[in-house]
Structure formats: C-alpha cells, structure tokens
C-alpha cells in the first residue's frame, strides 16, 4: 500500500469536505468489495512462502529431521512442525 496526496488524486471540494472530519491525519480507504487482495498476493510473498513450505515438507518426507530443517531455513523447530502439520492437510 502506498500513500498518495489527497489533493493530487481527489477534487478540491472533496478534500475540503474530508478536512472537516480529519485535518492532517492519515485516512485508510479500503478497496471496493470484490477488489480485495489477500495478504502477499500483490508482491508474491504468499507464493514464495508456499513454495518454501513445500520444499520443507519434501525434505521432512525424505528423512531430514525437524532440527536439521530448522537450521537450514533459519526457523524454529516449532515453526517447522507447524509447516509440516499444515502441509499434510
């Protein structure tokens, strides 16, 4: 999410009206219904984590221990357990 200056994207009358309610504060304007995006969808983070988790699950299924995987991916053993448990489902 990036910030935009209201006076650059909104008509002056609307900016003046909004200033009656919030003067100089930040205002979040949510997306229209149906245009929502889930976390990590825009920048590919969700896809990258899903791929990583798949590799972690494959390593575990091929015989690597949870602590070996945790050290390799710089995660806690508890995080590895959570990933393995969620990936099974």
N, C-alpha and C positions, 0 to 999 in steps of 0.2 A: 504494500500500500504506500503510495506516495502522496505527499502533500501538494496541494495546488492553492494558489492565492485566489480567494473568492472573487476579488474584483477583476481577475483575469478570465474567469470562466462563467460568471453569473452577471445578469443585468444589474446595473447600478441600483435600480429600485428594490430589487430583491436583497442586495447586500445591505441597504439601509434598513430594510424590514428585519432582517436577521440580526442586525446590530442592536435592535430594540430588545432582543432576548439574550444574546451573548455578544458582548463587546470585547473583542480582543482575545477570546478564548478559542480553544480548538473544538471543532464540532465534527463528529463522525457521521457520515451519511451512508447508510447501508445500501447494499446492492438491491436492485429490484427483485421481487420474487421470481424465481426461475433462472436468475442470472448468478446465483450464489456459486462459489467455488469452495471446495473442501480444502483443508489445510494441506499445503505443499503442492497443490495441483499446478499452480502457475509457474513455479520455479523448478519443478521436477524433484523436489526433495522427497516427496512421498514415494515416487517411483524408485529413486535411488535406495531408500531405506528398505523397500520391499525386495529389491534385488539383493541387497546385502543380507537381509534376513533369510532369503532363500539359500544363499551360499553358506550361511551359518548352519542352517538346518541340514544341508547336504554334508557339511564337514562332520556334524554330530552323527549323522546316519552312517558315515563311512568309518566311524570308530574313534574320532577325536574326542577327548574328554572336554567337559564343560570348562574346566580351568584352562586348558590349552587354548580353546577358542576365545575365552575371555581375554587372555593375554594377547592373542593375535589381533583382536579387534579393539583392544583397549576399553573393554566393558567389564562390568562386574559379573560374577557368576550368576547372580540373581537375574540380571538382565538377559543373559544367555538362556537361562531356564525359561524365562517369560517368552522369549522369542521362539524357542523350541516348542513350548506348550501351545502358543497361539498359531504357529505354523502347521501343527498337526491338524488343527481344526480347519 
